[in-house]
Amino acid sequence: MTKFIIKTSPCLTGKVSIGGCKNAILPILAASLLTSECCKIYSVPALSDVIALCSILEDIGIDVAFDEKKECILVQAKNIVTLKTDYQKASKMRASFLIMGALLSRCHEAIIPLPGGCPIGSRPVDLHLKGFAALGAQAEQSHGFIHIFAKELQGNKIYLDFPSVGATENIMIAATLAKGTTTIVNAAAEPEIIDLACFLKKMGAMISGEGSNTITITGVEKLYGAEYTVMPDRIEAGTFMIAAAITKGDVIVEKVREKDIKPILAKLSEANVKTQKLDENAFRIYTKEKLQPISLKTMPFPGFPTDMQAPFMSLLSTIKGMSVITETVFENRFIHAAELQRMGAKINIESRSAMIEGVDKLTGTQVKASDLRGGAGLILSALAAEGKTEISDIYHIERGYYHIEQKLKKIGADIEIKP
């Protein structure tokens, strides 16, 4: 198994370019099944999750051509040969469940394993199934698979008990070809929802209200091929911003949209990290004065993103004083804290809150990435830690960051990837 070997890094300086968004490309790939025509998708990073989903699509008969150098994927779902996805592949990644809405909408049936992903807490699919049921589908569960089917999907009003991103996406996808109008109330408002809606509209879907808590989809008879460029990854952008802050560096983060990262910028500024907008797509992140402890609470968008909680915990561990992080989205998202403690961080977990007492220095040691964002947090801590840090189980990190070590090296980090 490969590991990241990271030594104390100097102040990071230079420019880093942000890639396409993992959490946007996956539902867009699933939505491409809604048409038999070719879809061409740009700004697609060759992340392990993207490659895994492409493999699942190929297994059910979809033509997929991925030019990794050009970051472009061609998808044509002309001949779907099976409505059942491979258990070993699909059960390992949560995004595989988004295929259900597309297959149900186009083929009126799907057989999908219960989804996997990072062990960050309970992420049931009941809201997905509730939405499909409201559209007229029936579901049966057996031996780890969910079999869902419907003679015809009929638009309806669907209230989500929680603004789930995945459920909102799946219902949106399914409703595009349903008869009549579907209204999703208490829908997720994340930027990735807007990106999916923009792609679906390019295919000919009729959608309004994306980005608000009420989304309306009027079903159409047919969808068409489309070309689309995926939004930049706001979580990758936030991660590199913290890399600059935790090393007392001066980094320009390019290809990022201010509207997507306002909560991140707000909390960085609150901690006394300087954030300078250079233009519509670039920010300079640097430090001039002593950083300050803060409190933050994860919330659905436009609140502070749960995916940035672990990277911020790494930063706050190095800031003198008491900081508090409250996690409201997932109940088991502090599992990375134990690894940070091995590096000398002082963190006390009480239920869904973490009290963080900043220390003078972290110390490099052997740690293990427990999940995607927790692993990214360990990289950030290792940049500031004294000595050498070895991070194992980095396959978690590779699910959401494409060659993060190369990007960090370009701005001065002492990081290597080794067997």
C-alpha positions in Angstrom: 0.0 0.0 0.0 1.2 3.5 -0.9 1.8 6.2 1.8 2.3 9.9 1.9 5.6 10.8 3.5 5.5 14.5 4.6 8.2 16.5 6.3 7.9 19.9 8.0 7.1 22.3 5.1 8.2 25.9 4.8 5.7 28.7 4.2 3.9 27.5 1.1 4.0 30.1 -1.8 2.9 30.2 -5.4 -0.3 29.4 -7.3 -2.5 26.3 -7.3 -5.3 25.6 -9.8 -8.5 23.9 -8.6 -9.9 21.0 -10.5 -13.4 19.9 -11.4 -15.7 19.1 -8.5 -16.0 15.4 -7.4 -19.4 15.9 -5.8 -20.7 17.5 -9.0 -19.3 15.2 -11.7 -20.7 12.0 -10.1 -24.4 12.9 -10.3 -23.8 14.4 -13.8 -22.3 11.1 -15.0 -25.4 9.3 -13.6 -27.7 11.8 -15.3 -26.0 11.1 -18.7 -27.9 7.8 -18.7 -31.2 9.7 -19.3 -30.5 9.9 -23.0 -29.2 7.6 -25.8 -27.3 10.5 -27.3 -23.6 11.4 -26.5 -22.8 13.6 -23.6 -19.4 15.3 -23.4 -18.3 16.5 -20.0 -15.2 18.7 -19.4 -13.1 19.5 -16.3 -13.3 15.9 -15.0 -10.4 14.9 -12.7 -9.3 11.3 -12.8 -10.3 10.6 -9.2 -10.7 7.0 -8.1 -14.4 7.6 -7.5 -14.8 8.9 -11.0 -13.0 6.0 -12.5 -15.0 3.6 -10.4 -18.3 5.0 -11.5 -17.2 4.9 -15.1 -16.4 1.2 -14.6 -19.9 0.6 -13.2 -21.5 2.4 -16.2 -19.5 0.3 -18.6 -20.7 -2.9 -16.9 -24.3 -2.0 -17.6 -23.5 -1.4 -21.3 -22.7 2.3 -21.4 -20.0 3.5 -23.8 -17.5 5.6 -21.8 -14.3 7.2 -23.1 -12.2 9.1 -20.6 -9.3 11.3 -21.8 -7.6 11.9 -18.5 -5.0 14.4 -20.0 -7.8 16.5 -21.4 -10.0 15.9 -18.4 -12.9 15.0 -20.7 -15.4 12.2 -20.6 -17.6 11.0 -23.5 -20.7 9.0 -22.3 -23.3 7.4 -24.5 -26.0 5.2 -23.0 -27.2 3.8 -26.3 -27.5 0.2 -25.3 -28.2 -0.5 -21.6 -27.7 -4.3 -21.3 -28.5 -4.8 -17.7 -30.4 -2.9 -15.0 -28.4 -4.5 -12.1 -25.1 -3.0 -11.0 -22.1 -5.1 -9.7 -22.3 -5.5 -6.0 -18.5 -5.4 -5.3 -18.1 -2.1 -7.2 -21.3 -0.3 -6.4 -21.4 -1.2 -2.7 -18.0 0.6 -2.1 -19.1 4.1 -3.3 -22.2 6.1 -2.3 -22.5 7.9 -5.6 -23.4 4.5 -7.3 -26.9 4.9 -5.8 -27.5 7.9 -8.1 -27.7 5.5 -11.0 -31.0 4.4 -9.6 -32.9 7.6 -10.4 -31.6 7.6 -14.0 -32.4 3.9 -14.7 -35.8 4.2 -13.0 -36.6 7.3 -15.1 -35.4 5.9 -18.5 -36.0 2.1 -18.1 -38.6 2.0 -15.3 -36.5 -0.4 -13.2 -33.2 -0.7 -11.4 -31.4 -3.2 -9.1 -28.8 -1.4 -7.0 -26.7 -2.5 -4.0 -27.0 -0.5 -0.8 -24.3 2.2 -1.1 -21.0 2.4 0.7 -18.5 5.3 1.0 -16.6 6.8 3.9 -17.5 5.6 7.5 -18.5 9.0 8.6 -22.0 8.2 10.0 -25.4 7.0 9.0 -26.5 8.0 5.5 -29.7 6.1 4.9 -31.3 6.0 1.5 -34.9 6.2 2.9 -35.3 9.8 1.6 -34.3 8.6 -1.9 -36.9 5.8 -1.7 -39.5 8.1 -0.3 -39.1 10.4 -3.3 -39.3 7.5 -5.8 -42.4 6.2 -4.0 -44.1 9.6 -4.4 -43.4 9.4 -8.1 -45.1 6.0 -8.3 -42.3 3.5 -7.9 -42.2 0.4 -5.7 -39.1 -0.9 -3.9 -38.1 -4.3 -2.6 -34.9 -5.0 -0.6 -33.2 -8.4 -0.6 -29.6 -9.7 0.0 -28.1 -6.2 0.1 -29.8 -5.0 -3.1 -32.7 -2.7 -3.7 -35.0 -3.5 -6.6 -37.1 -0.6 -7.7 -39.6 -0.5 -10.5 -42.6 1.5 -11.9 -44.8 1.2 -14.9 -44.8 5.0 -15.2 -43.4 7.8 -13.1 -45.9 10.5 -12.2 -44.9 14.0 -10.9 -45.8 14.8 -7.3 -45.0 17.1 -4.4 -42.2 15.6 -2.3 -41.2 16.9 1.1 -37.7 15.9 2.4 -37.4 15.5 6.1 -33.7 16.7 5.8 -32.2 18.6 2.8 -30.2 15.6 1.6 -28.0 16.4 -1.3 -28.0 12.8 -2.7 -31.8 12.5 -2.4 -32.4 15.8 -4.0 -30.2 14.8 -6.9 -31.7 11.4 -7.3 -35.3 12.7 -7.3 -34.4 15.5 -9.7 -32.9 13.0 -12.1 -35.8 10.6 -11.9 -38.4 13.4 -12.3 -37.0 14.8 -15.6 -38.8 12.2 -17.7 -41.8 11.7 -15.3 -45.4 12.8 -16.4 -46.4 16.1 -15.0 -44.7 18.3 -12.5 -42.6 17.4 -9.4 -41.9 19.8 -6.6 -39.2 19.0 -4.1 -39.7 20.9 -0.8 -36.9 21.3 1.7 -34.5 20.5 -1.1 -30.7 20.8 -0.7 -29.3 24.1 -2.0 -25.7 23.1 -2.5 -23.8 24.5 -5.5 -23.5 20.9 -6.8 -27.3 20.8 -7.0 -27.3 23.9 -9.2 -24.5 22.3 -11.4 -26.6 19.2 -11.9 -29.7 21.2 -12.8 -27.7 23.2 -15.3 -26.5 20.0 -17.0 -30.0 18.6 -17.1 -31.3 21.8 -18.6 -28.7 21.5 -21.3 -30.1 18.1 -22.0 -33.6 19.6 -22.4 -35.0 19.2 -18.9 -37.4 21.8 -17.4 -36.2 22.7 -14.0 -36.6 25.8 -11.8 -35.7 26.8 -8.3 -32.3 25.1 -8.0 -30.3 26.7 -5.3 -33.4 27.3 -3.2 -35.2 25.0 -0.9 -38.0 24.4 -3.4 -37.1 22.8 -6.8 -39.7 22.3 -9.6 -39.2 19.8 -12.4 -41.7 19.5 -15.3 -41.3 16.2 -17.0 -40.4 16.1 -20.7 -40.8 13.3 -23.2 -37.1 13.1 -24.2 -33.7 14.3 -23.2 -30.7 14.9 -25.6 -27.0 14.8 -25.6 -25.1 17.8 -24.2 -21.7 19.3 -23.6 -21.0 20.6 -20.1 -18.1 21.9 -18.0 -18.2 20.8 -14.3 -17.9 23.5 -11.6 -14.6 23.8 -9.7 -14.3 21.8 -6.5 -15.0 24.2 -3.5 -13.7 21.6 -1.0 -10.4 21.2 -2.8 -10.2 25.0 -2.9 -10.8 25.3 0.9 -8.2 22.6 1.6 -5.5 24.5 -0.3 -6.5 27.7 1.5 -6.0 26.0 4.8 -2.6 24.6 3.5 -1.6 28.2 3.1 -2.8 29.3 6.5 -1.4 26.4 8.5 2.1 26.9 7.0 1.9 30.7 7.4 2.3 30.8 3.6 1.1 33.0 0.8 -0.8 31.1 -1.9 -3.0 32.2 -4.8 -5.9 29.7 -5.3 -7.2 29.9 -8.9 -10.3 28.5 -10.7 -12.6 29.0 -7.7 -15.9 30.7 -7.5 -16.6 33.1 -4.6 -20.3 32.2 -4.3 -19.4 28.6 -3.6 -16.8 29.3 -0.8 -18.3 32.2 1.1 -18.7 30.2 4.4 -15.1 29.0 4.1 -13.8 32.5 3.5 -15.8 33.8 6.4 -14.4 31.4 8.9 -10.8 31.9 7.6 -11.2 35.7 8.1 -12.7 35.1 11.5 -9.5 33.1 12.4 -7.5 36.2 11.2 -6.3 34.5 8.0 -6.1 37.1 5.2 -8.3 36.4 2.1 -7.8 38.7 -0.8 -10.0 38.5 -3.9 -7.8 39.0 -7.0 -10.5 38.5 -9.6 -13.7 36.5 -10.1 -11.8 33.2 -10.1 -8.8 33.7 -7.8 -8.1 34.4 -4.2 -4.9 35.1 -2.3 -4.6 33.4 1.1 -1.9 34.6 3.5 -1.2 35.4 7.2 0.3 38.6 8.6 -0.9 38.5 12.2 -1.4 36.0 15.0 -4.3 33.6 14.2 -7.3 33.4 16.5 -9.4 30.5 17.8 -12.9 30.3 16.5 -16.2 28.3 16.8 -17.9 26.8 13.8 -20.9 24.6 13.2 -21.4 22.5 10.1 -24.8 23.0 8.3 -26.4 22.4 4.9 -25.5 25.0 2.4 -25.3 28.0 2.6 -23.9 27.0 6.1 -20.4 25.8 6.7 -19.8 22.6 4.7 -19.3 19.4 6.7 -16.6 18.3 4.2 -14.4 21.2 5.5 -14.7 20.3 9.2 -11.7 18.0 9.3 -9.3 20.4 7.5 -10.4 23.2 9.8 -9.8 21.0 12.8 -6.2 20.6 11.7 -5.8 24.3 11.4 -7.4 25.1 14.7 -5.2 22.5 16.4 -2.3 24.8 15.7 -3.9 28.1 16.9 -3.4 29.0 20.6 -6.6 29.1 22.6 -9.9 27.1 22.6 -11.8 26.5 19.4 -15.1 24.6 19.2 -16.4 22.6 16.2 -20.0 21.3 16.2 -20.9 18.7 13.6 -24.6 18.6 12.8 -24.7 16.7 9.5 -23.0 13.4 10.3 -22.8 11.8 13.7 -19.5 10.0 13.3 -17.4 12.6 11.6 -14.8 13.1 14.3 -13.0 9.7 13.8 -10.0 11.5 12.4 -9.5 13.3 15.7 -7.8 10.2 17.2 -5.1 10.4 14.5 -4.6 14.1 15.1 -4.2 13.3 18.8 -1.3 11.0 17.9 0.4 14.0 16.4 0.0 15.9 19.7 -3.3 17.7 19.1 -5.4 18.4 22.2 -9.0 17.5 21.2 -11.9 16.6 23.5 -14.9 15.1 21.9 -18.3 15.4 23.6 -21.2 14.1 21.5 -21.3 16.2 18.4 -18.8 18.9 19.5 -15.1 18.9 19.5 -13.2 21.2 21.9 -9.8 22.0 20.4 -7.0 23.6 22.5 -4.3 24.8 20.2 -0.8 23.6 20.8 2.6 25.1 20.2 3.5 22.4 17.7 2.3 19.1 16.3 4.8 16.2 15.9 5.1 13.9 12.9 4.4 10.3 13.4 2.6 7.3 11.7 -1.1 7.9 11.1 -3.9 6.4 9.1 -6.5 8.2 6.9 -9.8 7.1 8.2 -11.9 8.8 5.5 -11.5 11.2 2.6 -11.7 14.6 4.4 -10.1 13.3 7.6 -7.2 12.1 5.4 -6.9 15.6 3.9 -6.8 17.0 7.3 -3.9 14.8 8.3 -1.9 16.0 5.3 -2.5 19.6 6.4 -1.4 18.8 10.0 1.7 17.0 8.6 2.7 20.1 6.7 3.0 22.1 9.9 4.2 19.2 12.2 7.8 18.9 13.4 9.6 16.0 11.8 8.3 13.3 9.5 4.7 12.0 9.1 3.7 8.8 7.3 0.0 8.6 6.3 -1.3 5.2 5.3 -4.6 4.2 3.7 -4.4 7.1 1.3 -6.8 5.5 -1.1 -9.5 7.4 0.9 -7.8 10.7 0.0 -7.4 9.7 -3.7 -11.2 9.4 -3.9 -11.5 13.2 -3.8 -8.1 14.8 -4.5 -6.3 14.3 -7.8 -2.6 14.1 -7.3 -2.7 16.4 -4.2 0.9 15.7 -3.6 1.9 17.1 -6.9 0.0 20.3 -6.4 1.4 20.7 -2.9 5.0 20.2 -4.1 4.6 22.9 -6.7 3.9 25.4 -3.9 6.8 24.2 -1.7 5.5 21.3 0.3 7.9 18.5 1.3 5.7 15.6 0.3 6.3 12.3 -1.4 4.1 9.3 -2.3 5.9 5.9 -1.7 5.0 2.2 -1.5 
